[in-house]
Amino acid sequence: MYNKSKRNAHLVGVGIDHSDGHKRITQAERFSIIGGSEETHGRMTETVTKTFETLDRRGKSLETIDKKELSEIIHENKPA
């Protein structure tokens, strides 16, 4: 039997632009960022970090948030 309340969620970001040959991986408790150029990897990491700050302020988690709301929060937290 599947117990939805015990589900663990993890956000994964994958960058596909990597022209410098470096392999970049940033891992945290709630997310992983893999690949990308230095700029892309940094932007994704900043976006996800700010997204989790917003979720924490709102008292929400990946396990409980609606997909549409999460998408909106991610979009709001992308660097300009």
Buried (B, 14 or more C-beta within 10 A) or exposed (E): EEEEEEEEEEBEBEBEEBEEEEEBEBEEEBBBBBBBBEEBBBBBBBBBBBBBEBBEEEEBEBEEBEEEEBEEBBEEBEEE
